[in-house]
Amino acid sequence: MHNRQETHAIVIGGGIAGLLASRVLLKHFDQVTLIERDQYPQEPVFRPGVPQGRQGHTLLLQGQHIIEALFPGIHEKLITHGAIEHNYGSDTVYCYGERCPRLAPTSWGQGWNSTRLLLEWQIHQELMIDDHLHIMEGFEVVHLLFDQSQETVCGVQFRERNHNKPEDNILQELKADLVVDASGSTSHAPEWLKDLGYEIPQETEINTHLGYATRLYEPPETHQEDWWKFIAIQSTQSKRGGVLMDVEGGKWLVILAGSQKDYPPTQDTEYLEFAHSLPDQILYESIKNARPISPIYGYRRTANRMRHFERLKRQPENFIVIGDGVCSFNPIYGQGMTVAALEAQALDTSLPSWQRKRKGFAHQFQRKIARLLVSPWLLATIADVPASEKQGVIAKLSQWYLDRLIMLLPRDPYALRAFLKVLHMVKTPIALAHPRIIAKVLLQKS
């Protein structure tokens, strides 16, 4: 009998993108090795490898649907560990300049609230039970192994991360049939490609100089359970915004944000004053008597950045890049984790073609990812590029339409519902071009 050679895949980076990619690869490879620079905590607490982990994160509904499909029953397990059942249609206060109407409960909006820390921890717990996954914690990949004759990546070179100087640690090698780089925005993929004699991908960056600051609160004793579990406020004038989320442990997670370098402060009194400046006072009124239970954590690395791997004329086989290493978004739109889930889904559907024919797979997959990113990139950048800097009639018309659509949201439940479905990636932006919405956008008074 012919003995089939076992297949092996390596994932570089163990954040959300790397964990989801590992889950998908386990369906197609005999063995998967996940190499993570950090150490995973035993409980859902902050770890240094995710510097933005203390900040507020929203897993959009499309991302929740994909993760539930990858890990059946994870919704219930998250709820058991304190995540909050939440309908993003009916249980949320939306304010876009003015407060929007409360939507009727519907099945499309049903999901959960939790911190990023709990979500990542639970996904890690799910993966640990699979004997075909080997997680190497406390190691960093420094080079790719390369077969020059075949122009193929065939593994990685790595070393331990400890208290020694990096150069003092022994370099080790690990062979693989496919290497997936999910190491995030600090990915060394461009340098690795250059070292192998390939061109570096072009980059597009759009930076609105947005900053945000996050704090946990204990609700005041006088607070009575209300219908809302999520508050989202965006000022259309000052470019300030705020979010309050019910999260595990009976806590409130509050995020204040400001663009164009109007950064929210990290001092107690000034933080409250910033919340008071928002156009709707519901967030400020909620937290002014609440007890802070964490420091205020500021964060300003918020530029939209895309590396165009899909445009490379030549690239090595059996090496692909996903997650923030390809495209990182302004976090205020909550797209990052959901895009990682969509990329994992795309990897799942693409791997059968890798098994049939490996040559050309890397280029085809990076092009597939680029197409997947069109809609979220469009949504993020239309809002983030100042009108004065937009080029071309289509870009300026899109901005004009979006501005007038947002003006319509507080007065039109139908338009609000469509907007939220697009925001949660349940629908594509084409849904905002429904004739009923177009007519109202055009006919409304300025």
Secondary structure per residue as TSV (DSSP state, phi and psi in degrees):
chain	resnum	aa	ss	phi	psi
A	1	M	-	360.0	147.1
A	2	H	-	-83.8	125.9
A	3	N	-	-91.1	116.8
A	4	R	-	-70.8	136.0
A	5	Q	-	-74.1	132.7
A	6	E	-	-67.9	144.3
A	7	T	-	-100.8	149.4
A	8	H	E	-137.9	133.6
A	9	A	E	-122.1	145.4
A	10	I	E	-115.9	135.9
A	11	V	E	-114.4	126.4
A	12	I	E	-98.3	113.6
A	13	G	-	103.2	127.3
A	14	G	-	-114.5	32.0
A	15	G	S	-78.0	-162.2
A	16	I	H	-57.7	-46.4
A	17	A	H	-61.8	-44.3
A	18	G	H	-67.6	-38.8
A	19	L	H	-65.3	-43.8
A	20	L	H	-67.8	-39.4
A	21	A	H	-62.5	-39.1
A	22	S	H	-61.1	-42.3
A	23	R	H	-60.0	-42.0
A	24	V	H	-69.1	-44.0
A	25	L	H	-62.3	-31.2
A	26	L	T	-62.8	-20.9
A	27	K	T	-78.5	-17.6
A	28	H	T	-122.9	-12.8
A	29	F	-	-123.4	151.5
A	30	D	S	-70.7	-37.4
A	31	Q	E	-136.8	142.2
A	32	V	E	-130.1	133.8
A	33	T	E	-117.0	125.0
A	34	L	E	-105.1	121.3
A	35	I	E	-108.2	116.9
A	36	E	E	-123.0	131.1
A	37	R	S	-66.3	-27.2
A	38	D	S	-98.2	178.6
A	39	Q	-	-109.3	130.3
A	40	Y	-	-74.3	135.5
A	41	P	-	-76.5	158.5
A	42	Q	S	-77.2	-21.5
A	43	E	S	-124.8	164.9
A	44	P	S	-75.4	75.3
A	45	V	-	-124.8	170.3
A	46	F	-	-61.9	141.2
A	47	R	-	-129.9	144.2
A	48	P	T	-60.1	-26.6
A	49	G	T	-67.1	-12.5
A	50	V	-	-122.4	81.2
A	51	P	T	-59.9	-25.4
A	52	Q	T	-92.5	10.3
A	53	G	T	-62.1	-29.7
A	54	R	T	-77.4	-14.8
A	55	Q	S	-75.9	162.6
A	56	G	-	-70.9	138.5
A	57	H	-	-132.3	138.4
A	58	T	-	-116.4	120.9
A	59	L	-	-85.7	110.8
A	60	L	-	-62.4	161.5
A	61	L	H	-59.4	-38.6
A	62	Q	H	-61.7	-41.3
A	63	G	H	-63.1	-39.2
A	64	Q	H	-63.0	-41.3
A	65	H	H	-62.9	-42.9
A	66	I	H	-67.0	-44.2
A	67	I	H	-65.9	-36.3
A	68	E	H	-64.9	-33.9
A	69	A	H	-70.7	-36.2
A	70	L	H	-73.7	-33.5
A	71	F	S	-129.1	79.0
A	72	P	T	-53.5	132.2
A	73	G	T	89.7	-0.9
A	74	I	H	-68.4	-30.0
A	75	H	H	-57.4	-50.6
A	76	E	H	-64.7	-36.9
A	77	K	H	-67.3	-38.9
A	78	L	H	-63.0	-42.1
A	79	I	H	-63.2	-39.8
A	80	T	H	-59.7	-34.6
A	81	H	T	-91.0	11.4
A	82	G	T	112.3	-7.7
A	83	A	-	-59.1	154.9
A	84	I	E	-105.7	124.3
A	85	E	E	-60.3	135.2
A	86	H	E	-153.9	133.5
A	87	N	E	-101.7	113.7
A	88	Y	T	-72.3	-8.2
A	89	G	T	-89.9	-53.3
A	90	S	T	-98.3	-16.8
A	91	D	S	-105.1	20.1
A	92	T	E	-127.3	138.1
A	93	V	E	-93.0	115.7
A	94	Y	E	-107.0	134.3
A	95	C	E	-134.4	112.6
A	96	Y	E	-115.4	84.0
A	97	G	S	81.5	-53.3
A	98	E	S	-124.7	161.4
A	99	R	B	-73.1	135.7
A	100	C	-	-86.4	157.6
A	101	P	-	-67.7	149.5
A	102	R	-	-73.3	130.4
A	103	L	-	-86.3	152.2
A	104	A	-	-69.4	146.2
A	105	P	-	-59.5	132.2
A	106	T	-	-140.5	157.4
A	107	S	G	-68.5	-29.4
A	108	W	G	-64.5	-26.2
A	109	G	G	-92.5	2.5
A	110	Q	E	-78.6	129.7
A	111	G	E	-163.6	-144.2
A	112	W	E	-145.7	160.4
A	113	N	E	-111.8	138.3
A	114	S	-	-160.6	167.9
A	115	T	-	-76.5	159.5
A	116	R	H	-61.4	-34.3
A	117	L	H	-60.4	-44.6
A	118	L	H	-68.7	-41.8
A	119	L	H	-62.2	-48.7
A	120	E	H	-63.7	-41.0
A	121	W	H	-60.7	-43.5
A	122	Q	H	-67.8	-39.9
A	123	I	H	-62.2	-42.2
A	124	H	H	-60.7	-42.1
A	125	Q	H	-61.1	-40.0
A	126	E	H	-62.7	-41.2
A	127	L	H	-74.0	-29.3
A	128	M	H	-63.3	-20.2
A	129	I	T	-82.5	-6.8
A	130	D	-	-90.7	117.1
A	131	D	T	-68.9	-15.8
A	132	H	T	-87.4	-1.0
A	133	L	E	-107.4	127.2
A	134	H	E	-112.7	117.3
A	135	I	E	-101.3	120.0
A	136	M	E	-104.6	103.8
A	137	E	E	-93.0	144.5
A	138	G	T	80.1	27.2
A	139	F	E	-128.6	150.4
A	140	E	E	-127.7	139.2
A	141	V	E	-83.0	131.8
A	142	V	E	-114.9	-24.1
A	143	H	E	-150.2	163.8
A	144	L	E	-100.4	141.3
A	145	L	E	-82.8	138.1
A	146	F	E	-138.7	132.0
A	147	D	E	-96.0	102.8
A	148	Q	T	-62.8	-39.5
A	149	S	T	-65.4	-32.1
A	150	Q	T	-101.1	-4.6
A	151	E	T	51.1	49.6
A	152	T	E	-131.6	133.0
A	153	V	E	-75.4	130.3
A	154	C	E	-124.9	17.5
A	155	G	E	152.6	-163.9
A	156	V	E	-137.8	158.5
A	157	Q	E	-112.6	131.2
A	158	F	E	-142.1	168.0
A	159	R	E	-148.5	161.6
A	160	E	E	-75.0	146.3
A	161	R	-	-104.4	115.0
A	162	N	S	-149.2	-158.1
A	163	H	S	-81.0	-5.7
A	164	N	S	-75.5	163.6
A	165	K	-	-66.2	139.6
A	166	P	G	-51.1	-41.3
A	167	E	G	-69.0	-14.2
A	168	D	G	-85.5	-12.8
A	169	N	S	-86.1	141.5
A	170	I	-	-69.5	131.2
A	171	L	-	-77.1	133.5
A	172	Q	E	-121.1	160.9
A	173	E	E	-124.2	147.3
A	174	L	E	-141.1	123.4
A	175	K	E	-85.4	152.2
A	176	A	-	-158.3	159.3
A	177	D	S	-87.1	-24.3
A	178	L	E	-147.5	135.3
A	179	V	E	-118.2	125.5
A	180	V	E	-113.5	118.2
A	181	D	E	-91.5	110.3
A	182	A	-	-123.0	36.3
A	183	S	-	-84.8	3.4
A	184	G	-	91.3	-165.8
A	185	S	T	-65.4	-19.2
A	186	T	T	-94.4	17.3
A	187	S	-	-52.5	140.3
A	188	H	-	-94.2	12.9
A	189	A	H	-53.6	-45.0
A	190	P	H	-58.6	-43.0
A	191	E	H	-66.6	-39.3
A	192	W	H	-62.4	-42.8
A	193	L	H	-62.4	-42.1
A	194	K	H	-62.1	-42.2
A	195	D	H	-61.8	-29.8
A	196	L	T	-87.8	-0.3
A	197	G	T	94.0	16.1
A	198	Y	-	-105.0	162.1
A	199	E	-	-74.6	157.3
A	200	I	-	-88.9	137.5
A	201	P	-	-65.8	143.4
A	202	Q	-	-66.2	154.8
A	203	E	E	-123.8	143.2
A	204	T	E	-117.7	128.0
A	205	E	E	-130.1	133.4
A	206	I	E	-128.5	116.2
A	207	N	-	-122.8	117.9
A	208	T	-	-95.1	7.0
A	209	H	-	52.6	49.2
A	210	L	-	-87.0	140.7
A	211	G	E	-129.6	150.8
A	212	Y	E	-140.4	161.7
A	213	A	E	-139.6	133.6
A	214	T	E	-120.6	142.2
A	215	R	E	-147.3	145.3
A	216	L	E	-95.8	140.8
A	217	Y	E	-128.1	153.8
A	218	E	E	-99.1	122.4
A	219	P	-	-55.2	146.0
A	220	P	-	-65.7	152.6
A	221	E	T	-61.3	-26.6
A	222	T	T	-79.9	-7.9
A	223	H	-	-69.3	129.6
A	224	Q	-	-103.6	138.7
A	225	E	-	-53.6	121.3
A	226	D	-	-111.1	178.3
A	227	W	S	-75.5	-23.9
A	228	W	-	-87.4	146.0
A	229	K	S	-126.8	5.6
A	230	F	E	-158.2	132.6
A	231	I	E	-122.7	131.2
A	232	A	E	-131.7	117.9
A	233	I	E	-124.2	130.5
A	234	Q	E	-132.6	119.1
A	235	S	-	-78.1	128.4
A	236	T	T	-84.4	-5.5
A	237	Q	T	-104.5	-52.8
A	238	S	T	-92.1	-5.6
A	239	K	-	65.4	23.9
A	240	R	E	-101.5	153.7
A	241	G	E	-153.1	171.0
A	242	G	E	-158.3	152.6
A	243	V	E	-137.2	140.2
A	244	L	E	-126.5	126.4
A	245	M	E	-122.9	136.3
A	246	D	E	-73.8	124.3
A	247	V	E	-130.6	179.8
A	248	E	T	-57.2	151.0
A	249	G	T	83.5	12.8
A	250	G	T	67.2	27.8
A	251	K	E	-103.1	160.6
A	252	W	E	-107.6	129.6
A	253	L	E	-104.9	120.0
A	254	V	E	-114.1	132.1
A	255	I	E	-123.5	126.2
A	256	L	E	-112.9	140.2
A	257	A	E	-139.8	150.8
A	258	G	E	-150.4	137.3
A	259	S	S	-103.1	177.6
A	260	Q	T	53.9	40.4
A	261	K	T	65.7	16.1
A	262	D	-	-87.2	66.8
A	263	Y	-	-73.8	139.0
A	264	P	-	-68.1	143.3
A	265	P	-	-75.6	165.1
A	266	T	S	-115.3	19.6
A	267	Q	S	-105.2	147.4
A	268	D	H	-53.5	-59.7
A	269	T	H	-63.4	-45.1
A	270	E	H	-65.5	-32.2
A	271	Y	H	-62.7	-45.2
A	272	L	H	-65.8	-38.0
A	273	E	H	-63.4	-37.8
A	274	F	H	-63.2	-43.6
A	275	A	H	-62.3	-36.6
A	276	H	H	-67.4	-22.8
A	277	S	T	-80.0	-9.2
A	278	L	S	-69.7	152.8
A	279	P	S	-66.5	-24.2
A	280	D	S	-114.5	134.3
A	281	Q	-	-89.6	3.9
A	282	I	H	-63.2	-37.6
A	283	L	H	-69.3	-47.4
A	284	Y	H	-60.7	-46.1
A	285	E	H	-62.5	-29.9
A	286	S	H	-72.2	-38.8
A	287	I	H	-100.5	-10.0
A	288	K	T	-63.0	-29.0
A	289	N	T	-110.7	8.5
A	290	A	S	-82.4	157.2
A	291	R	E	-95.5	118.4
A	292	P	E	-63.9	135.6
A	293	I	-	-125.2	16.0
A	294	S	S	-152.6	161.7
A	295	P	-	-65.1	173.5
A	296	I	-	-94.7	119.7
A	297	Y	E	-103.3	115.8
A	298	G	E	-90.8	155.2
A	299	Y	E	-152.8	133.5
A	300	R	-	-133.5	5.4
A	301	R	-	-86.1	80.9
A	302	T	-	-125.8	14.0
A	303	A	-	-68.4	147.5
A	304	N	E	-79.8	125.0
A	305	R	E	-140.1	130.8
A	306	M	E	-124.9	130.1
A	307	R	E	-99.8	124.8
A	308	H	-	-90.6	70.9
A	309	F	G	-63.6	-27.9
A	310	E	G	-67.5	-17.7
A	311	R	G	-90.9	-5.8
A	312	L	-	-64.5	132.1
A	313	K	S	-74.2	-32.0
A	314	R	-	-133.1	140.0
A	315	Q	-	-153.5	150.3
A	316	P	-	-68.8	151.5
A	317	E	B	-75.6	156.4
A	318	N	T	64.2	27.8
A	319	F	E	-140.6	120.7
A	320	I	E	-131.0	156.9
A	321	V	E	-123.0	135.8
A	322	I	-	-134.8	177.0
A	323	G	G	70.0	-151.9
A	324	D	G	-65.5	-15.8
A	325	G	G	-64.8	-24.3
A	326	V	T	-96.7	-51.0
A	327	C	E	-148.4	123.6
A	328	S	E	-117.2	139.1
A	329	F	-	-109.7	155.6
A	330	N	-	-52.8	116.6
A	331	P	G	-64.0	-16.3
A	332	I	G	-62.1	-22.4
A	333	Y	G	-91.3	-5.0
A	334	G	-	65.9	27.7
A	335	Q	-	-89.7	-22.1
A	336	G	H	-56.3	-53.1
A	337	M	H	-67.6	-35.5
A	338	T	H	-69.2	-39.3
A	339	V	H	-62.7	-39.1
A	340	A	H	-60.1	-38.8
A	341	A	H	-67.5	-40.7
A	342	L	H	-64.2	-37.8
A	343	E	H	-67.6	-38.4
A	344	A	H	-62.6	-40.8
A	345	Q	H	-62.6	-42.1
A	346	A	H	-64.5	-38.1
A	347	L	H	-63.7	-40.0
A	348	D	H	-60.3	-44.9
A	349	T	H	-76.7	-18.2
A	350	S	H	-90.5	-26.1
A	351	L	H	-63.4	-30.5
A	352	P	H	-57.5	-34.6
A	353	S	H	-69.8	-32.5
A	354	W	H	-63.5	-38.4
A	355	Q	H	-68.7	-29.4
A	356	R	H	-81.7	-42.6
A	357	K	-	-151.5	110.5
A	358	R	-	-81.4	-28.9
A	359	K	T	-66.2	126.6
A	360	G	T	88.5	-6.5
A	361	F	H	-62.8	-45.1
A	362	A	H	-57.9	-46.6
A	363	H	H	-64.4	-42.7
A	364	Q	H	-64.2	-39.6
A	365	F	H	-68.8	-42.9
A	366	Q	H	-63.2	-32.8
A	367	R	H	-69.2	-37.0
A	368	K	H	-64.3	-42.3
A	369	I	H	-63.1	-41.0
A	370	A	H	-60.7	-40.2
A	371	R	H	-66.8	-38.8
A	372	L	H	-61.8	-32.2
A	373	L	T	-81.3	-8.8
A	374	V	H	-57.8	-50.4
A	375	S	H	-66.6	-51.8
A	376	P	H	-63.1	-35.7
A	377	W	H	-65.2	-41.8
A	378	L	H	-61.7	-45.6
A	379	L	H	-62.3	-42.0
A	380	A	H	-70.1	-44.1
A	381	T	H	-81.9	-27.7
A	382	I	H	-59.7	-43.4
A	383	A	H	-74.5	-28.8
A	384	D	H	-89.6	-22.0
A	385	V	S	-87.9	121.2
A	386	P	-	-56.7	145.1
A	387	A	G	-55.6	-35.5
A	388	S	G	-67.2	-19.1
A	389	E	G	-101.5	-5.4
A	390	K	-	-71.9	143.5
A	391	Q	-	-119.9	136.9
A	392	G	S	93.4	150.0
A	393	V	H	-65.3	-41.7
A	394	I	H	-63.1	-44.0
A	395	A	H	-62.8	-43.5
A	396	K	H	-69.2	-37.0
A	397	L	H	-67.7	-39.5
A	398	S	H	-61.8	-42.1
A	399	Q	H	-64.1	-43.1
A	400	W	H	-60.7	-44.6
A	401	Y	H	-65.5	-43.7
A	402	L	H	-63.4	-41.9
A	403	D	H	-59.2	-45.2
A	404	R	H	-72.6	-31.2
A	405	L	H	-64.5	-43.6
A	406	I	H	-63.9	-35.7
A	407	M	H	-62.2	-29.7
A	408	L	H	-78.7	-28.3
A	409	L	G	-54.3	-43.9
A	410	P	G	-65.1	-13.6
A	411	R	G	-114.1	-2.0
A	412	D	-	-139.8	102.2
A	413	P	H	-60.2	-34.9
A	414	Y	H	-63.5	-47.2
A	415	A	H	-65.7	-38.9
A	416	L	H	-62.1	-43.6
A	417	R	H	-62.9	-43.9
A	418	A	H	-64.3	-40.8
A	419	F	H	-62.5	-42.5
A	420	L	H	-67.4	-36.3
A	421	K	H	-64.6	-38.5
A	422	V	H	-69.3	-42.2
A	423	L	H	-59.0	-37.5
A	424	H	T	-90.0	8.4
A	425	M	T	61.8	18.0
A	426	V	S	-73.4	-31.7
A	427	K	S	-124.3	157.0
A	428	T	-	-83.3	165.2
A	429	P	G	-58.1	-15.6
A	430	I	G	-59.6	-28.3
A	431	A	G	-60.7	-24.0
A	432	L	G	-80.7	-5.1
A	433	A	G	-103.4	21.3
A	434	H	-	-62.1	139.1
A	435	P	H	-53.0	-36.6
A	436	R	H	-63.8	-37.9
A	437	I	H	-75.6	-43.1
A	438	I	H	-56.5	-45.4
A	439	A	H	-60.5	-43.4
A	440	K	H	-70.0	-36.0
A	441	V	H	-63.1	-43.4
A	442	L	H	-72.6	-33.6
A	443	L	H	-89.7	-15.6
A	444	Q	S	-68.9	151.7
A	445	K	-	-79.6	146.0
A	446	S	-	-69.2	360.0
